[in-house]
C-alpha cells in the first residue's frame, strides 16, 4: 500500500507545485526555499541531531518548551527543527535563531525523504501532535532512527479520515517507537487505528506548560498605554477567512453599548494582514496598525495586529479574548494562552482541534461558546462591563492551566527512557 501511495504522490507532484505557486501569490515566502521540500539543502555541520518536527506556528509554540528542555538536558547534541509553513519557519528563527538548524520537512516522496535523512542523519525523530507520513516514518525505521509521536492528539474527525486508508495507517503506526498521547480518548483512537498499546503512554498535554516571558507584564503595560489605559479592550486572535466580517459586526454591537471599546484584531496568517485592515476601513472603522508603532487615539476603533510572534503580548494587553478558527470549520486554536493570562475566553462552535481543552474551560466557567455576531457581542459586553465576571472567569482559567501542568517533564523523561542514545 505504501508503494501505491508513493506512486499516487508522484503523479500528484505537478499539482502540488502548482498549489505552492498559487499560495505564493498571497504569501511570497512559499516561492522561496522550495528545493528544501524535495530534500535539497546544505547538510548541517554535525550528525546525530535531535530532530523535532512542528507543522506550523501553533505546533511550534507548543513544542518550544520541549525544545528548550531538550537543549538544556542534552547541550552537546545538535538540534534540527523542521516546519511545513513559512509562518512556522519565521517563528523558529525568531525564537531560536542560530541555536538550531532549521529546514522545511520534505514532501513524503521516497527520494525526497531519503535525501533529507541522508543530510540530517538524526539519532531520534520527534513529531509533534499527529503527523503520520508513511515514507518518512518508513525511512526512519530502515535507518534505525526511533520515531516519537509527541503530544499526540487525534480527533474523531481525523480518525475517520485515517480509517479510509486503514492498511496504510497501520503500516505507518507500526514504524513509531513510542506515542505520547495527550489524553485517554486520543490514545484509544490511535489504538483503534492499529497503534501498539504497549508503545503508547498518556502523558497529558504539554500546551498546559506555558512559559510566560519574564518581562511580559512590563511590555503589556506599555502597549496598553498606547491602546488606551482606561478604555475597554477585547481581542479577536488567530482569525481566519470568513471570521473577520462576523467579528467586526460584533464589534459594532459592542460599541453601541460601550462606545469607547477597542478591538484588537489579529489574523492568523500574515498574507491576510492587509486585506483585514482594508475590510475594517471599508466598514468605517478608524484603525491603527501594530506596524505603525503609534498610539491609538479616540478615533481608532480597531487595532490590527499585523506582526508575528507578539500574540501573547496582545493577549496580555486585553481584557477579554475571542480565539479564532472556531467560527468556521477550521478546528480552533489554543485557548490556553489567554486562559493562562487570566482572561475570559470566548470561542466559536468549531473547536475539534482543542475539544478537550475547550470542554474543560467551558465546564469550569472559564470560557463561553458563541455561534454568531450577536452572541459574540453579548458575551464581550458582559465581560467588558462586569469586572467581577471578568476576574472570575479569568481566575478559573488560570486554575485549569495550573492544575494540568507537568506533562512536559513527563514527556522529557519518557523520551530519555525510550531512546537509549539520549541517556
DOMI-102599 format. One record per residue (C-alpha): x, y, z; residue in one letter; residue number from 1. Coordinates in Angstrom, 3 decimals. Layout:
N
          u          v          w   res     n
          X          Y          Z     A   NUM
...
//
This chain:
423
          u          v          w   res     n
      0.000      0.000      0.000     X     1
      2.894      2.339      0.695     X     2
      4.184      1.813     -2.847     X     3
      0.755      2.641     -4.283     X     4
      0.631      5.706     -2.017     X     5
      4.066      6.798     -3.299     X     6
      3.046      6.298     -6.917     X     7
     -0.028      8.462     -6.398     X     8
      2.122     11.148     -4.757     X     9
      4.496     11.202     -7.726     X    10
      1.554     11.668    -10.100     X    11
      0.224     14.471     -7.900     X    12
      3.567     16.293     -7.596     X    13
      2.875     18.713    -10.509     X    14
     -0.381     19.714     -8.791     X    15
      1.484     20.164     -5.507     X    16
      3.923     22.504     -7.224     X    17
      1.048     24.455     -8.771     X    18
     -0.518     24.793     -5.330     X    19
      2.818     26.006     -3.949     X    20
      2.979     28.620     -6.709     X    21
     -0.635     29.651     -6.084     X    22
     -0.072     30.091     -2.354     X    23
      2.976     32.155     -3.215     X    24
      0.724     34.742     -4.848     X    25
     -0.579     35.617     -1.401     X    26
      2.497     34.671      0.619     X    27
      5.693     35.055     -1.466     X    28
      7.657     33.079      1.121     X    29
      6.134     29.939     -0.405     X    30
      8.195     30.660     -3.550     X    31
     11.437     30.641     -1.611     X    32
     13.497     27.660     -0.475     X    33
     11.301     25.223     -2.429     X    34
     14.212     22.812     -3.086     X    35
     14.190     22.050      0.660     X    36
     10.780     20.455      0.197     X    37
     12.459     17.870     -2.053     X    38
     15.405     17.257      0.266     X    39
     17.901     19.583     -1.429     X    40
     19.732     21.744      1.111     X    41
     23.227     22.014      2.619     X    42
     23.660     19.434      5.343     X    43
     24.248     20.650      8.913     X    44
     27.808     20.503     10.164     X    45
     27.126     17.733     12.688     X    46
     25.193     14.479     12.545     X    47
     23.378     12.732     15.389     X    48
     20.842     15.516     15.829     X    49
     17.710     15.514     17.909     X    50
     15.094     16.268     15.268     X    51
     11.796     17.931     16.192     X    52
      9.087     18.490     13.583     X    53
      6.294     21.017     14.154     X    54
      3.946     21.753     11.248     X    55
      3.333     25.453     11.763     X    56
      3.099     28.215     14.349     X    57
      0.724     26.512     16.772     X    58
      2.637     23.247     16.890     X    59
      5.950     25.067     17.218     X    60
      4.673     27.210     20.088     X    61
      3.641     24.015     21.868     X    62
      6.986     22.398     21.072     X    63
      9.124     25.359     22.158     X    64
      9.226     24.470     25.893     X    65
     10.087     20.883     24.923     X    66
     12.846     22.063     22.592     X    67
     14.334     24.290     25.298     X    68
     14.131     21.461     27.833     X    69
     15.956     19.126     25.428     X    70
     18.603     21.776     24.735     X    71
     19.197     22.122     28.476     X    72
     19.271     18.376     29.098     X    73
     21.429     17.468     26.095     X    74
     23.580     20.570     25.481     X    75
     26.096     18.703     23.321     X    76
     23.508     17.278     20.920     X    77
     22.763     19.327     17.778     X    78
     19.108     20.160     17.277     X    79
     17.198     20.207     13.987     X    80
     13.730     21.797     13.832     X    81
     11.548     21.376     10.763     X    82
      8.277     23.039      9.828     X    83
      5.937     22.931      6.855     X    84
      4.841     26.563      6.547     X    85
      6.733     29.859      6.150     X    86
      4.989     31.269      9.228     X    87
      6.260     28.334     11.261     X    88
      9.721     28.889      9.815     X    89
      9.638     32.558     10.828     X    90
      8.714     31.651     14.403     X    91
     11.562     29.124     14.654     X    92
     14.071     31.730     13.526     X    93
     12.634     34.424     15.793     X    94
     12.534     32.197     18.880     X    95
     15.703     30.125     18.469     X    96
     17.877     31.884     15.887     X    97
     21.090     30.013     15.147     X    98
     20.764     27.757     18.189     X    99
     19.093     25.157     15.946     X   100
     19.343     24.061     12.331     X   101
     16.050     24.820     10.597     X   102
     14.822     23.424      7.281     X   103
     11.435     22.595      5.736     X   104
     10.354     18.994      6.148     X   105
     10.356     17.250      2.746     X   106
      7.312     16.146      0.837     X   107
      6.592     12.497      1.615     X   108
      8.198     11.219     -1.581     X   109
     10.711      8.353     -1.194     X   110
     13.536     10.238     -2.928     X   111
     12.961     13.476     -1.014     X   112
     12.745     11.611      2.297     X   113
     15.950      9.701      1.553     X   114
     17.864     12.887      0.713     X   115
     16.535     14.601      3.826     X   116
     17.530     11.779      6.184     X   117
     20.922     11.373      4.491     X   118
     21.654     15.052      5.152     X   119
     20.200     15.366      8.662     X   120
     21.301     11.942      9.982     X   121
     19.250     12.292     13.187     X   122
     19.555      9.992     16.172     X   123
     15.891     10.462     17.058     X   124
     12.808     11.985     15.401     X   125
     10.123     13.708     17.444     X   126
      6.960     14.512     15.518     X   127
      4.591     16.902     17.276     X   128
      0.854     16.231     17.570     X   129
     -0.376     13.834     14.835     X   130
      1.560     13.961     11.595     X   131
      1.610     10.496     10.030     X   132
      3.855     10.308      6.964     X   133
      4.259      6.744      5.611     X   134
      7.513      7.208      3.658     X   135
      9.154      9.433      6.257     X   136
      8.394      7.031      9.093     X   137
      9.402      4.017      6.980     X   138
     12.695      5.731      6.101     X   139
     13.408      6.320      9.789     X   140
     12.722      2.674     10.632     X   141
     15.004      1.482      7.822     X   142
     17.824      3.580      9.279     X   143
     17.131      2.578     12.883     X   144
     16.012      6.091     13.846     X   145
     13.499      5.984     16.745     X   146
     10.297      7.899     15.985     X   147
      8.410      9.519     18.865     X   148
      4.935     10.908     18.283     X   149
      4.917     13.607     20.960     X   150
      1.887     15.361     22.455     X   151
     -0.215     13.258     20.109     X   152
     -3.839     14.174     19.584     X   153
     -6.371     12.652     17.238     X   154
     -9.893     13.972     16.827     X   155
    -12.705     11.652     15.790     X   156
    -12.863     13.573     12.528     X   157
     -9.175     12.864     11.784     X   158
     -9.509      9.254     12.904     X   159
    -12.355      8.758     10.432     X   160
    -10.099     10.005      7.644     X   161
     -7.295      7.605      8.605     X   162
     -9.765      4.690      8.712     X   163
    -10.384      5.168      4.994     X   164
     -6.765      4.065      4.424     X   165
     -6.668      1.617      7.320     X   166
     -3.930     -0.636      5.929     X   167
     -1.517      2.206      5.210     X   168
     -2.302      3.795      8.598     X   169
     -1.452      0.545     10.420     X   170
      1.823      0.221      8.493     X   171
      2.760      3.796      9.376     X   172
      1.861      3.456     13.071     X   173
      3.993      0.298     13.216     X   174
      7.048      2.450     12.431     X   175
      6.601      4.533     15.589     X   176
      8.787      3.699     18.571     X   177
      6.589      5.324     21.194     X   178
      3.492      7.529     21.259     X   179
      2.924     10.126     23.978     X   180
     -0.811     10.888     23.795     X   181
     -2.442     13.998     25.204     X   182
     -5.457     12.159     26.633     X   183
     -7.145      8.794     27.006     X   184
     -9.542      9.489     24.134     X   185
     -6.627     10.259     21.811     X   186
     -4.902      7.063     22.921     X   187
     -7.962      4.892     22.282     X   188
     -8.469      6.350     18.795     X   189
     -4.838      5.638     17.924     X   190
     -5.125      2.071     19.236     X   191
     -8.285      1.567     17.171     X   192
     -6.263      2.544     14.088     X   193
     -3.597     -0.042     14.830     X   194
     -1.152      1.600     17.246     X   195
      0.553     -0.835     19.616     X   196
     -0.898     -0.226     23.088     X   197
      2.408     -1.352     24.645     X   198
      4.156      1.561     22.909     X   199
      1.615      4.165     23.931     X   200
      1.542      6.373     27.038     X   201
     -0.914      9.051     28.115     X   202
      1.369     11.887     29.251     X   203
     -1.016     14.865     29.162     X   204
     -0.899     17.980     27.037     X   205
      2.322     19.997     27.112     X   206
      0.343     23.047     25.983     X   207
     -0.562     23.474     29.666     X   208
      3.147     24.019     30.415     X   209
      3.075     27.569     29.132     X   210
      6.175     29.597     29.972     X   211
      5.353     33.301     30.102     X   212
      8.176     35.770     29.320     X   213
      9.509     37.421     32.477     X   214
      9.014     40.905     31.075     X   215
      5.536     40.254     29.643     X   216
      3.710     42.369     32.223     X   217
      6.016     45.309     31.633     X   218
      5.607     45.072     27.855     X   219
      1.834     44.678     28.176     X   220
      1.561     47.759     30.379     X   221
      3.413     49.799     27.775     X   222
      1.206     48.504     24.954     X   223
     -1.950     49.100     26.976     X   224
     -0.963     52.729     27.477     X   225
     -0.727     53.049     23.683     X   226
     -4.093     51.356     23.236     X   227
     -5.772     53.480     25.877     X   228
     -5.312     52.644     29.539     X   229
     -8.896     53.406     30.537     X   230
    -10.835     52.140     27.532     X   231
    -12.219     48.578     27.344     X   232
    -10.186     46.347     25.023     X   233
    -11.031     42.935     23.604     X   234
     -9.018     40.784     21.232     X   235
    -10.060     38.504     18.385     X   236
     -6.964     36.361     17.859     X   237
     -5.831     33.978     15.120     X   238
     -8.790     34.758     12.876     X   239
     -9.369     33.042      9.545     X   240
    -11.003     33.992      6.270     X   241
    -14.746     34.273      6.866     X   242
    -14.489     35.222     10.549     X   243
    -13.409     38.855     10.365     X   244
    -16.757     40.054      8.986     X   245
    -18.556     38.411     11.917     X   246
    -16.110     39.880     14.424     X   247
    -16.357     43.395     13.003     X   248
    -20.162     43.128     13.057     X   249
    -19.971     42.063     16.688     X   250
    -17.690     44.991     17.459     X   251
    -20.297     47.398     16.046     X   252
    -22.810     45.975     18.538     X   253
    -20.276     46.187     21.361     X   254
    -19.652     49.861     20.612     X   255
    -23.382     50.589     20.762     X   256
    -23.185     49.718     24.462     X   257
    -19.538     50.657     25.080     X   258
    -18.725     53.455     22.597     X   259
    -15.074     53.638     23.656     X   260
    -14.372     49.901     23.180     X   261
    -11.319     48.921     21.127     X   262
    -10.964     45.683     19.172     X   263
     -7.530     44.119     18.687     X   264
     -7.943     42.073     15.509     X   265
     -5.090     39.618     14.860     X   266
     -5.304     37.498     11.669     X   267
     -3.720     34.055     11.847     X   268
     -1.750     34.361      8.601     X   269
      0.426     37.341      7.611     X   270
     -0.757     37.331      3.994     X   271
     -4.174     38.416      5.306     X   272
     -2.973     41.442      7.323     X   273
     -3.553     43.995      4.555     X   274
     -6.917     42.533      3.483     X   275
     -8.270     42.550      7.026     X   276
     -7.106     46.146      7.542     X   277
     -8.847     47.140      4.294     X   278
    -12.025     45.349      5.393     X   279
    -12.095     47.267      8.664     X   280
    -11.584     50.570      6.850     X   281
    -14.386     49.772      4.384     X   282
    -16.735     49.237      7.288     X   283
    -15.953     52.707      8.560     X   284
    -13.655     51.864     11.441     X   285
    -10.703     54.041     12.312     X   286
     -7.727     51.687     12.525     X   287
     -4.178     51.610     13.823     X   288
     -1.679     49.004     12.625     X   289
      0.805     47.458     15.021     X   290
      3.486     48.010     12.374     X   291
      2.878     51.776     12.609     X   292
      4.069     51.757     16.238     X   293
      1.855     54.672     17.224     X   294
     -0.719     55.129     19.989     X   295
     -4.421     54.619     19.349     X   296
     -6.308     57.888     19.572     X   297
    -10.033     58.065     20.361     X   298
    -10.890     57.857     16.669     X   299
     -9.307     54.396     16.454     X   300
    -11.825     51.600     16.969     X   301
     -9.750     48.674     15.650     X   302
     -6.097     47.795     16.246     X   303
     -4.720     45.399     13.617     X   304
     -2.033     43.073     14.971     X   305
     -0.001     42.864     11.760     X   306
      3.110     41.354     13.342     X   307
      4.410     37.879     14.087     X   308
      5.410     36.487     17.461     X   309
      3.513     39.019     19.588     X   310
      0.243     37.221     20.232     X   311
      0.932     36.633     23.936     X   312
      1.718     40.331     24.303     X   313
     -1.563     41.240     22.612     X   314
     -3.459     38.868     24.907     X   315
     -1.755     40.345     27.959     X   316
     -2.873     43.856     26.962     X   317
     -6.547     42.862     26.507     X   318
     -9.499     42.448     28.881     X   319
    -11.236     39.545     27.101     X   320
    -10.247     37.174     24.300     X   321
    -12.030     35.518     21.403     X   322
     -9.922     32.689     19.934     X   323
    -10.382     32.325     16.179     X   324
    -10.512     29.455     13.755     X   325
    -13.659     28.441     15.634     X   326
    -16.464     30.318     13.862     X   327
    -15.598     28.354     10.725     X   328
    -14.836     24.634     10.438     X   329
    -11.104     25.086     10.951     X   330
    -10.946     23.452     14.382     X   331
     -9.945     26.408     16.542     X   332
     -6.685     27.471     18.131     X   333
     -5.040     27.351     21.532     X   334
     -7.398     28.665     24.224     X   335
     -4.864     28.014     26.983     X   336
     -2.763     31.059     26.097     X   337
     -5.389     33.649     27.113     X   338
     -6.541     31.406     29.980     X   339
     -3.011     31.323     31.416     X   340
     -3.055     35.121     31.449     X   341
     -6.331     35.248     33.372     X   342
     -8.545     36.411     30.502     X   343
    -12.141     35.302     29.991     X   344
    -12.103     33.126     26.877     X   345
    -14.675     33.130     24.080     X   346
    -14.778     30.579     21.290     X   347
    -16.929     29.553     18.381     X   348
    -18.551     26.115     17.962     X   349
    -15.785     24.543     15.815     X   350
    -13.091     23.504     18.307     X   351
    -12.375     19.911     17.287     X   352
     -8.604     20.542     17.356     X   353
     -8.904     21.558     21.013     X   354
    -12.036     19.650     22.023     X   355
    -10.796     18.500     25.436     X   356
     -9.318     21.874     26.354     X   357
    -12.432     23.716     25.242     X   358
    -14.683     21.382     27.213     X   359
    -12.563     21.787     30.345     X   360
    -12.602     25.583     30.142     X   361
    -16.334     25.806     29.396     X   362
    -17.297     23.369     32.169     X   363
    -15.124     25.269     34.640     X   364
    -16.777     28.568     33.730     X   365
    -13.569     29.979     32.247     X   366
    -14.863     30.110     28.665     X   367
    -18.087     30.659     26.765     X   368
    -19.089     29.430     23.330     X   369
    -20.853     31.587     20.733     X   370
    -22.114     30.964     17.210     X   371
    -22.713     34.364     15.604     X   372
    -22.037     38.099     15.826     X   373
    -24.921     38.801     18.210     X   374
    -23.877     36.119     20.706     X   375
    -20.243     37.173     20.459     X   376
    -21.162     40.802     21.154     X   377
    -23.300     39.837     24.150     X   378
    -20.512     37.869     25.812     X   379
    -17.914     40.552     25.056     X   380
    -20.186     43.236     26.536     X   381
    -20.764     41.103     29.643     X   382
    -17.034     40.603     30.142     X   383
    -16.031     44.203     29.474     X   384
    -18.868     45.683     31.546     X   385
    -18.703     43.350     34.562     X   386
    -15.290     43.344     36.238     X   387
    -16.314     40.639     38.715     X   388
    -17.361     38.292     35.905     X   389
    -14.163     39.041     34.028     X   390
    -11.983     38.323     37.064     X   391
    -13.938     35.190     37.991     X   392
    -13.682     33.651     34.523     X   393
    -10.015     34.603     34.297     X   394
     -9.144     33.040     37.645     X   395
    -10.923     29.808     36.728     X   396
     -8.870     29.665     33.542     X   397
     -5.640     30.178     35.450     X   398
     -6.588     27.339     37.791     X   399
     -7.264     24.948     34.905     X   400
     -3.828     25.690     33.444     X   401
     -2.077     25.348     36.826     X   402
     -3.830     22.080     37.699     X   403
     -2.802     20.404     34.452     X   404
      0.850     21.374     34.276     X   405
      3.541     18.704     34.361     X   406
      3.145     16.941     31.021     X   407
      6.388     18.464     29.721     X   408
      8.542     16.938     32.439     X   409
      6.880     13.567     31.968     X   410
      7.421     13.712     28.215     X   411
     11.117     14.542     28.569     X   412
     11.558     11.635     30.982     X   413
      9.707      9.303     28.623     X   414
     11.963     10.360     25.751     X   415
     15.048      9.591     27.841     X   416
     13.635      6.200     28.837     X   417
     12.786      5.063     25.327     X   418
     15.731      6.431     23.401     X   419
     18.962      4.941     24.805     X   420
     21.166      7.195     22.677     X   421
     19.988     10.209     24.667     X   422
     20.581      8.787     28.126     X   423
//
